[in-house]
């Protein structure tokens, strides 16, 4: 266990994708790494890597920023793809690490005007770490996912590949018959939208005026989390406040990217044992 005073002195510096994978696959609830990553940053305490974060873009970079702020382009913003700390760090370490990353961004990447991110409400996360770091909240969207028989999270695109019946890259969404046969469930939940301005106050005011979203500190909490699951008998969505039965420790069966990431990390571990 690390003392909080050590965490306050955490050092931020660039790391490799493989080092990021090593932290993420052992400590993060999602084993998927964003493809459009520009910067891999690590947090070090006494020379030991204890945290990692990625800055880049999601699957539709231009679309994302133009929806948020019509005058901006991809060169003006980064999206937080992954942020992960080792479990041995004390409470509030995430907020400290994030504040250090923001400071690093302002100093080393001064062209960046906005940092954007999503909080996975569908996985029970309202975004408390972003709230503690003074991000602004801009509402939510409803998203969906599938759960395998052991609680493994299956992305909709992965589900299309698994349920396809021809040679196309992606098939249609899984049918109820397919889900029943494979013991899958289909869920909907919220994704919460957050931003932090790293530009000056004048630019911030301009961007707030042009954005179609209302940005505030009226943050969502646990009570704002809701889920819907598809009832196979009635073909209707049932609303519930019980968190979906997602198992972050489930074995990886379906997501090829996560399986490959795990293979890379295991190779790194074997190399460390051999050379050290």
Secondary structure, 3 states (H helix, E strand, C coil): CCCHHHHCCCEEEECCHHHHHHHHHHHCCCCCCCCCEEEEEEEEECCEEEEEEEEECCCCHHHHHHHHCCCCCHHHEEEEEEEEECCCCCCCHHHHHHHHHHHHHHHHCCCCCEEEEEECHHHCCCCHHHHHCCCEEEEEEEEEEEECCCCCEECHHHHHHHHCCCCCCCCCCCCHHHHHHHCCEEEEEEEEEEEEECCCHHHHHHHHHHCCCCCECCCCCHHHCCEEEEECCCCEEEEECCCCCCCCCCCCCCCHHHHHHHHHHHHHHHHHHHHC
